[in-house]
Amino acid sequence: MSGRIVVGYTATDAGADAVALGARVAGAAGSALDLVVVLPGEDRSVITPPDAGYDRYLQEQAQTWLAEASASLPADLPHETHVRYGDSFAEGLVRAAADLGASHIVVGAANGGIRGRHRLGTVASELLHSSDVPVVLAPEGSRRVDPASGITRITAAIGTRPGADVLVEESVALAVATGAELRLLSLVSVDLPATVDTGVIRIAGAAHAGDVLAKVLAALPDGIDADVVVARGESIEDAVSHLSWEPGELAVVGSSRLAQPRRLFLGSTAAKMLHELPVPMVVVPRTRAKEGARGPATAVKEGAQQ
């Protein structure tokens, strides 16, 4: 994959989770890491007028935090640190990613989350409505995962609507770059309204999901293979909780069809997955960040964004 990965850093457990996950992904993919702290912009509210001494203190404190975070990184991992300014932390990260040409933005879960699970905070929620590059969500406790575990498997959550090519491109690119296995997952047969009679419809849904997965599998680039799984369960949460997940795994989901082009928007299926997902989630924009950009799986035209 090469390139750069931006980590949104705060001096909290969530920040440490983001740094640890970013380091694992960057190390496995041969990417450089950019640790970014975002401070309030100069055009802040008149309620908090600029103060040169306080601004200098914040700048120095941010540099100290970044130095401490850098000390936790593997010695051989290329990295840089940055103090940025923005109207919000998320806005600063999006601009930093654009300026640095980063392929991904990594952020941690909100404080108070259950270990191994996701709890979206303000920054992650804002990023999931504004970023034009994939956002990687680090669940609570990512800082405790053995760095040597690397990235072992990429699971792509495939749906049934047109437009899975970008999602599969991202999943294939991650698998190739990190040397991880690839798994195609369908949750279609359990992603049904509560009012639906689940008998025959679930059977038909499972059959359709299997057909979609088969088409995606057949359209993968030469030399790329994948396992296919049709999830079973009474709900998305139930199905996700009963699937096998590896410590070094990444789950990749597409942005909702309601998202604006080249932007993110977390759909209902992905949001439900987050409740039970014990591994990091990568949310991919609906279209490529750069018009005309081509990836390793552009032949894939079946499936859907979640």
One Martini backbone bead per residue (centre of mass of N, CA, C, O) as a GRO file, in nm:
protein
  306
    1MET     BB    1   0.057   0.063  -0.020
    2SER     BB    2   0.192   0.269   0.123
    3GLY     BB    3   0.248   0.575   0.226
    4ARG     BB    4   0.010   0.730   0.450
    5ILE     BB    5  -0.080   0.761   0.809
    6VAL     BB    6  -0.326   0.904   1.006
    7VAL     BB    7  -0.318   1.010   1.353
    8GLY     BB    8  -0.540   1.083   1.603
    9TYR     BB    9  -0.413   1.263   1.882
   10THR     BB   10  -0.445   1.186   2.231
   11ALA     BB   11  -0.388   1.197   2.588
   12THR     BB   12  -0.519   0.892   2.577
   13ASP     BB   13  -0.639   0.583   2.540
   14ALA     BB   14  -0.750   0.637   2.257
   15GLY     BB   15  -0.482   0.742   2.145
   16ALA     BB   16  -0.321   0.481   2.199
   17ASP     BB   17  -0.495   0.302   2.020
   18ALA     BB   18  -0.440   0.453   1.753
   19VAL     BB   19  -0.134   0.420   1.749
   20ALA     BB   20  -0.118   0.111   1.761
   21LEU     BB   21  -0.283   0.057   1.505
   22GLY     BB   22  -0.127   0.234   1.307
   23ALA     BB   23   0.140   0.076   1.342
   24ARG     BB   24   0.039  -0.198   1.241
   25VAL     BB   25  -0.051  -0.110   0.960
   26ALA     BB   26   0.208   0.032   0.866
   27GLY     BB   27   0.401  -0.207   0.908
   28ALA     BB   28   0.247  -0.410   0.716
   29ALA     BB   29   0.231  -0.186   0.458
   30GLY     BB   30   0.474   0.021   0.438
   31SER     BB   31   0.410   0.277   0.606
   32ALA     BB   32   0.371   0.591   0.715
   33LEU     BB   33   0.355   0.797   1.012
   34ASP     BB   34   0.106   1.042   1.135
   35LEU     BB   35   0.108   1.247   1.411
   36VAL     BB   36  -0.194   1.422   1.524
   37VAL     BB   37  -0.254   1.744   1.657
   38VAL     BB   38  -0.546   1.939   1.739
   39LEU     BB   39  -0.600   2.279   1.751
   40PRO     BB   40  -0.736   2.561   1.792
   41GLY     BB   41  -0.822   2.802   1.602
   42GLU     BB   42  -0.788   3.143   1.542
   43ASP     BB   43  -1.122   3.151   1.487
   44ARG     BB   44  -1.231   3.162   1.752
   45SER     BB   45  -1.421   3.238   1.984
   46VAL     BB   46  -1.485   3.522   2.180
   47ILE     BB   47  -1.493   3.362   2.448
   48THR     BB   48  -1.187   3.262   2.339
   49PRO     BB   49  -0.947   3.449   2.327
   50PRO     BB   50  -0.652   3.519   2.236
   51ASP     BB   51  -0.338   3.381   2.384
   52ALA     BB   52  -0.010   3.364   2.362
   53GLY     BB   53   0.067   3.202   2.615
   54TYR     BB   54  -0.143   2.972   2.584
   55ASP     BB   55  -0.065   2.885   2.298
   56ARG     BB   56   0.225   2.807   2.372
   57TYR     BB   57   0.148   2.592   2.576
   58LEU     BB   58  -0.010   2.408   2.383
   59GLN     BB   59   0.220   2.354   2.187
   60GLU     BB   60   0.412   2.225   2.395
   61GLN     BB   61   0.220   2.004   2.492
   62ALA     BB   62   0.180   1.867   2.217
   63GLN     BB   63   0.480   1.794   2.176
   64THR     BB   64   0.498   1.614   2.423
   65TRP     BB   65   0.283   1.408   2.345
   66LEU     BB   66   0.419   1.323   2.075
   67ALA     BB   67   0.682   1.220   2.199
   68GLU     BB   68   0.548   0.997   2.369
   69ALA     BB   69   0.418   0.848   2.131
   70SER     BB   70   0.679   0.793   1.968
   71ALA     BB   71   0.815   0.610   2.192
   72SER     BB   72   0.599   0.363   2.125
   73LEU     BB   73   0.735   0.309   1.868
   74PRO     BB   74   0.889   0.155   1.642
   75ALA     BB   75   1.208   0.218   1.539
   76ASP     BB   76   1.144   0.129   1.215
   77LEU     BB   77   0.915   0.348   1.199
   78PRO     BB   78   0.803   0.574   0.998
   79HIS     BB   79   0.780   0.917   1.131
   80GLU     BB   80   0.559   1.193   1.221
   81THR     BB   81   0.491   1.518   1.359
   82HIS     BB   82   0.183   1.717   1.433
   83VAL     BB   83   0.063   2.054   1.451
   84ARG     BB   84  -0.269   2.155   1.433
   85TYR     BB   85  -0.539   2.356   1.295
   86GLY     BB   86  -0.896   2.390   1.390
   87ASP     BB   87  -1.237   2.393   1.427
   88SER     BB   88  -1.172   2.083   1.447
   89PHE     BB   89  -1.041   1.783   1.481
   90ALA     BB   90  -1.155   1.658   1.220
   91GLU     BB   91  -1.084   1.887   1.026
   92GLY     BB   92  -0.777   1.868   1.076
   93LEU     BB   93  -0.744   1.574   0.974
   94VAL     BB   94  -0.847   1.608   0.686
   95ARG     BB   95  -0.634   1.821   0.606
   96ALA     BB   96  -0.385   1.652   0.672
   97ALA     BB   97  -0.441   1.422   0.475
   98ALA     BB   98  -0.432   1.601   0.223
   99ASP     BB   99  -0.146   1.727   0.260
  100LEU     BB  100  -0.002   1.424   0.298
  101GLY     BB  101  -0.142   1.191   0.132
  102ALA     BB  102  -0.334   1.010   0.279
  103SER     BB  103  -0.512   0.693   0.307
  104HIS     BB  104  -0.561   0.727   0.629
  105ILE     BB  105  -0.767   0.743   0.931
  106VAL     BB  106  -0.693   0.725   1.283
  107VAL     BB  107  -0.914   0.633   1.557
  108GLY     BB  108  -1.057   0.629   1.862
  109ALA     BB  109  -1.244   0.562   2.109
  110ALA     BB  110  -1.439   0.641   2.341
  111ASN     BB  111  -1.464   0.700   2.647
  112GLY     BB  112  -1.598   0.409   2.817
  113GLY     BB  113  -1.547   0.167   2.671
  114ILE     BB  114  -1.547  -0.150   2.585
  115ARG     BB  115  -1.343  -0.387   2.566
  116GLY     BB  116  -1.315  -0.444   2.219
  117ARG     BB  117  -1.494  -0.188   2.159
  118HIS     BB  118  -1.720   0.046   2.030
  119ARG     BB  119  -1.724   0.421   2.079
  120LEU     BB  120  -1.851   0.694   1.959
  121GLY     BB  121  -1.731   0.999   1.914
  122THR     BB  122  -1.709   1.311   1.796
  123VAL     BB  123  -1.477   1.268   1.596
  124ALA     BB  124  -1.574   1.010   1.456
  125SER     BB  125  -1.853   1.115   1.371
  126GLU     BB  126  -1.746   1.348   1.195
  127LEU     BB  127  -1.571   1.178   1.004
  128LEU     BB  128  -1.833   1.004   0.909
  129HIS     BB  129  -1.921   1.302   0.750
  130SER     BB  130  -1.622   1.412   0.598
  131SER     BB  131  -1.446   1.208   0.483
  132ASP     BB  132  -1.229   1.110   0.181
  133VAL     BB  133  -1.111   0.884   0.359
  134PRO     BB  134  -1.045   0.626   0.522
  135VAL     BB  135  -1.169   0.506   0.837
  136VAL     BB  136  -1.010   0.402   1.142
  137LEU     BB  137  -1.142   0.206   1.408
  138ALA     BB  138  -1.041   0.189   1.743
  139PRO     BB  139  -1.077  -0.013   1.982
  140GLU     BB  140  -1.084  -0.077   2.289
  141GLY     BB  141  -0.750  -0.201   2.359
  142SER     BB  142  -0.540  -0.181   2.119
  143ARG     BB  143  -0.282  -0.125   2.300
  144ARG     BB  144  -0.278  -0.452   2.391
  145VAL     BB  145  -0.189  -0.545   2.130
  146ASP     BB  146   0.026  -0.725   1.967
  147PRO     BB  147   0.238  -0.591   1.737
  148ALA     BB  148   0.321  -0.875   1.602
  149SER     BB  149   0.036  -0.948   1.472
  150GLY     BB  150  -0.063  -0.751   1.288
  151ILE     BB  151  -0.218  -0.843   0.973
  152THR     BB  152  -0.425  -1.132   0.897
  153ARG     BB  153  -0.724  -1.005   0.822
  154ILE     BB  154  -0.975  -0.935   0.568
  155THR     BB  155  -1.311  -0.806   0.605
  156ALA     BB  156  -1.573  -0.792   0.368
  157ALA     BB  157  -1.878  -0.617   0.359
  158ILE     BB  158  -2.131  -0.747   0.162
  159GLY     BB  159  -2.391  -0.665  -0.042
  160THR     BB  160  -2.663  -0.575  -0.298
  161ARG     BB  161  -2.561  -0.319  -0.410
  162PRO     BB  162  -2.438  -0.110  -0.612
  163GLY     BB  163  -2.076  -0.046  -0.554
  164ALA     BB  164  -1.828  -0.256  -0.455
  165ASP     BB  165  -1.555  -0.179  -0.584
  166VAL     BB  166  -1.429   0.006  -0.366
  167LEU     BB  167  -1.443  -0.191  -0.131
  168VAL     BB  168  -1.275  -0.417  -0.267
  169GLU     BB  169  -1.026  -0.257  -0.332
  170GLU     BB  170  -0.951  -0.195  -0.041
  171SER     BB  171  -0.932  -0.490   0.058
  172VAL     BB  172  -0.720  -0.586  -0.143
  173ALA     BB  173  -0.502  -0.376  -0.082
  174LEU     BB  174  -0.467  -0.458   0.215
  175ALA     BB  175  -0.398  -0.755   0.169
  176VAL     BB  176  -0.149  -0.712  -0.009
  177ALA     BB  177   0.016  -0.514   0.176
  178THR     BB  178  -0.007  -0.717   0.448
  179GLY     BB  179  -0.057  -1.035   0.383
  180ALA     BB  180  -0.351  -1.095   0.407
  181GLU     BB  181  -0.636  -1.230   0.435
  182LEU     BB  182  -0.950  -1.293   0.260
  183ARG     BB  183  -1.293  -1.190   0.343
  184LEU     BB  184  -1.629  -1.260   0.256
  185LEU     BB  185  -1.922  -1.081   0.378
  186SER     BB  186  -2.267  -1.160   0.460
  187LEU     BB  187  -2.574  -0.985   0.608
  188VAL     BB  188  -2.845  -1.000   0.451
  189SER     BB  189  -3.017  -1.236   0.600
  190VAL     BB  190  -3.018  -1.029   0.877
  191ASP     BB  191  -3.101  -0.752   0.717
  192LEU     BB  192  -3.405  -0.711   0.862
  193PRO     BB  193  -3.696  -0.626   0.937
  194ALA     BB  194  -3.892  -0.683   1.215
  195THR     BB  195  -4.167  -0.738   1.031
  196VAL     BB  196  -4.044  -0.978   0.903
  197ASP     BB  197  -4.087  -1.282   0.770
  198THR     BB  198  -3.811  -1.501   0.807
  199GLY     BB  199  -3.824  -1.759   0.659
  200VAL     BB  200  -3.822  -1.746   0.336
  201ILE     BB  201  -3.658  -1.482   0.318
  202ARG     BB  202  -3.395  -1.587   0.441
  203ILE     BB  203  -3.342  -1.803   0.231
  204ALA     BB  204  -3.335  -1.611  -0.011
  205GLY     BB  205  -3.115  -1.424   0.102
  206ALA     BB  206  -2.889  -1.636   0.120
  207ALA     BB  207  -2.886  -1.705  -0.180
  208HIS     BB  208  -2.821  -1.419  -0.282
  209ALA     BB  209  -2.563  -1.377  -0.119
  210GLY     BB  210  -2.410  -1.613  -0.250
  211ASP     BB  211  -2.420  -1.495  -0.538
  212VAL     BB  212  -2.269  -1.232  -0.484
  213LEU     BB  213  -2.008  -1.357  -0.370
  214ALA     BB  214  -1.938  -1.521  -0.624
  215LYS     BB  215  -1.903  -1.275  -0.811
  216VAL     BB  216  -1.681  -1.135  -0.652
  217LEU     BB  217  -1.481  -1.368  -0.652
  218ALA     BB  218  -1.459  -1.392  -0.969
  219ALA     BB  219  -1.356  -1.069  -0.988
  220LEU     BB  220  -1.096  -1.105  -0.886
  221PRO     BB  221  -0.787  -1.078  -0.906
  222ASP     BB  222  -0.524  -1.220  -0.995
  223GLY     BB  223  -0.416  -1.412  -0.711
  224ILE     BB  224  -0.695  -1.367  -0.563
  225ASP     BB  225  -0.828  -1.488  -0.263
  226ALA     BB  226  -1.133  -1.613  -0.086
  227ASP     BB  227  -1.341  -1.624   0.164
  228VAL     BB  228  -1.682  -1.729   0.232
  229VAL     BB  229  -1.960  -1.561   0.416
  230VAL     BB  230  -2.278  -1.638   0.561
  231ALA     BB  231  -2.457  -1.502   0.784
  232ARG     BB  232  -2.596  -1.588   1.110
  233GLY     BB  233  -2.909  -1.467   1.255
  234GLU     BB  234  -3.139  -1.244   1.423
  235SER     BB  235  -2.901  -1.032   1.386
  236ILE     BB  236  -2.639  -0.844   1.339
  237GLU     BB  237  -2.523  -0.872   1.623
  238ASP     BB  238  -2.547  -1.180   1.639
  239ALA     BB  239  -2.376  -1.252   1.393
  240VAL     BB  240  -2.111  -1.107   1.475
  241SER     BB  241  -2.074  -1.257   1.756
  242HIS     BB  242  -2.051  -1.556   1.593
  243LEU     BB  243  -1.803  -1.483   1.465
  244SER     BB  244  -1.487  -1.505   1.358
  245TRP     BB  245  -1.205  -1.336   1.524
  246GLU     BB  246  -0.906  -1.179   1.487
  247PRO     BB  247  -0.667  -0.986   1.633
  248GLY     BB  248  -0.551  -0.910   1.317
  249GLU     BB  249  -0.818  -0.772   1.224
  250LEU     BB  250  -1.018  -0.630   0.950
  251ALA     BB  251  -1.308  -0.435   0.895
  252VAL     BB  252  -1.488  -0.374   0.587
  253VAL     BB  253  -1.681  -0.086   0.496
  254GLY     BB  254  -1.929   0.086   0.350
  255SER     BB  255  -2.078   0.350   0.265
  256SER     BB  256  -2.354   0.493   0.246
  257ARG     BB  257  -2.583   0.575  -0.005
  258LEU     BB  258  -2.628   0.867   0.143
  259ALA     BB  259  -2.373   0.959   0.057
  260GLN     BB  260  -2.157   1.159  -0.059
  261PRO     BB  261  -1.938   1.200  -0.275
  262ARG     BB  262  -1.637   1.133  -0.122
  263ARG     BB  263  -1.795   1.033   0.138
  264LEU     BB  264  -1.911   0.973   0.457
  265PHE     BB  265  -2.157   0.721   0.589
  266LEU     BB  266  -2.306   0.555   0.838
  267GLY     BB  267  -2.472   0.284   0.825
  268SER     BB  268  -2.683   0.061   0.974
  269THR     BB  269  -2.510  -0.193   0.954
  270ALA     BB  270  -2.244  -0.077   1.064
  271ALA     BB  271  -2.361   0.025   1.333
  272LYS     BB  272  -2.439  -0.259   1.434
  273MET     BB  273  -2.158  -0.388   1.421
  274LEU     BB  274  -2.017  -0.206   1.639
  275HIS     BB  275  -2.150  -0.334   1.895
  276GLU     BB  276  -1.974  -0.631   1.836
  277LEU     BB  277  -1.705  -0.549   1.731
  278PRO     BB  278  -1.357  -0.668   1.806
  279VAL     BB  279  -1.256  -0.495   1.562
  280PRO     BB  280  -1.145  -0.306   1.336
  281MET     BB  281  -1.283  -0.036   1.138
  282VAL     BB  282  -1.331   0.023   0.784
  283VAL     BB  283  -1.434   0.321   0.623
  284VAL     BB  284  -1.561   0.370   0.294
  285PRO     BB  285  -1.603   0.555   0.049
  286ARG     BB  286  -1.823   0.559  -0.219
  287THR     BB  287  -1.588   0.704  -0.357
  288ARG     BB  288  -1.322   0.820  -0.485
  289ALA     BB  289  -1.113   1.078  -0.401
  290LYS     BB  290  -1.020   1.038  -0.703
  291GLU     BB  291  -1.078   1.091  -1.004
  292GLY     BB  292  -1.002   0.791  -1.178
  293ALA     BB  293  -0.923   0.604  -0.981
  294ARG     BB  294  -0.737   0.300  -0.951
  295GLY     BB  295  -0.767  -0.038  -0.875
  296PRO     BB  296  -0.739  -0.396  -0.824
  297ALA     BB  297  -1.094  -0.411  -0.849
  298THR     BB  298  -1.263  -0.276  -1.102
  299ALA     BB  299  -1.429  -0.534  -1.206
  300VAL     BB  300  -1.617  -0.493  -0.977
  301LYS     BB  301  -2.000  -0.478  -0.997
  302GLU     BB  302  -2.090  -0.622  -0.745
  303GLY     BB  303  -2.294  -0.539  -0.484
  304ALA     BB  304  -2.227  -0.344  -0.172
  305GLN     BB  305  -2.296  -0.103   0.037
  306GLN     BB  306  -2.363  -0.055   0.385
   0.00000   0.00000   0.00000
